[in-house]
Amino acid sequence: MLARGTRASAAAARPVNLELVTVTESAAVLTWYTGEDGTDDGLGRMRPAPADAEVVYGTHPSRLTRTAHGPSGTAYHYVELTGLEPNRTYYYRARSSGRDAAPTWLAAGQAAGTPRGDVFSFTTPAPPPGRHVATIALCNDLHIGETVAGLVGGLPWIKGIEQVPGLRPYPEVMTEALVADARARGATLIVANGDLTAEAGRADVRRVKALLDGFGAYGRGYLVTRGNHDRPHETDHFRDAFFPDGRTYFTRDLPGLRIVALDTYDKPGDGGDAGGLSAEQLAWFEAELRADPDRPTLVVGHHPLFEEESALALTGGRSLDPVQSLRILAAYNRTPGVFLHHAGHTHRNHRSVFPLAPRVVHQEVGAVKEYPGGFALLRVHTEGYAVNFYKTRGDGARAWSERSRQELAGLWPQLSLGNRVTDRNSSARFATAR
């Protein structure tokens, strides 16, 4: 039931921004927002209007016989469908206050699944093959210490978005939600892949370490890499906190899995240019892959190797040095065990496969600190894997995620959610699996 005093706003609530965020072999996550018609909160969206949340669904478009609900009394709706069957097509309608939720419009994709008249559909995949090995939360771009979101590429005409006055800093709200949801989703390790801080100040480095320590001890509960925002300034506080031996790249062996972690800003610079590895790191990386080419291997590094299909590529500094990227792809082509390269930096969900290394999926993951606000859960099995993006679920996280979708005058979802469900959810068999 709705909280007292919300009946009038619920009656006026209009459900919008419907998104099919997550699809696994047994579950799906849907989110949307209810706003008060005819209002403006100052950012170009309707003022929030609390309402109920209901999804009706089934395996035939005219027989939606199952129902799931999310919390009532909120404008920020999150509904999870569970007990789904693998390799089945499901049809659904999401609604609040008796009105169907309108999907987020994407110029180059579909946010809510495939439209089928007055319903939407999606198909669950097969589960990852083989025995379960590990579940890891992959995340990036926490930006602890940041106070204004959406200042993309230093473009002077872009207006940023700030937290609602009186509320806690949004990077901390979102990082705490990450820690809670990664644990709730069964992750035993968090890999925080760069830009953990706004500018690597001592207090911000200490704060992000304290927040991630809430999941587990550094080195066992979580690992970190350096992003361009974590670069040295007068003092290298990031290295001092996380890499006291001085080397900011490493490998970590888990049962059935090798993690190779890169420092993609291992160079001098102001953070706004392309990423780069030192000559020493690049040689180390190639030797590390040669030493055990068939071992299932996850590579993580903050900058993507190349950035496909991005309107923001013109701002520069969006990927790794291209010559080095080509060398890395060549190394992947000689290393059949490498199956996934996780990158951040672009603040978007995007899946790429490059012809020079067709066995390796290159997965960019949306930022923790702003819309879509979440992490990718990687489930590794002995013969394959699945990677699924989840928005964080805390009350403050859902509210800030919805507020920050108004970045770039409301165009931010076009660039960050992922145009295809497969940009957020995919699975594959290992090339070395028999």
Buried (B, 14 or more C-beta within 10 A) or exposed (E): EBEEEBEEBBEBBBBBBBBBBBBBBBBBBBBBBBBBEEBEBEBEBBBBBBBBBBBBBBBEBEEBEBEBEBBBBBBBBBBBBEEBEEEEBBBBBBBBBEBBBBBBEBEEBBBBBBEEEEBBBBEBBEBBBBEEBBBBBBBBBBBBBBEEBBBBEEEEEEEEBBBEEEEEBBBBBBBBBBBBBBBEBEBBBBBBBBBBBBBBBBEBBBBBBEBBEBBBEBEEBBBBBBBBBBBBEEEBBBBEBBBEEEEBBBBBEBEBBBBBBBBBBBBEEEBEBBBBBEEEBBEBBBEBBEEBBEBBBBBBBBBBBBBBEBEBBEEEBBBBBEEBBBBBBEBBBEBBBBBBBBBBBBBBBBBBEBEEBEBBBBBBBBBBBBBBBBBBBBBBBBBBBBBBBBBBBBEBBBBBBBBBBBBBEEEBBBBBBBBBBEBBBBBBBBBBBE
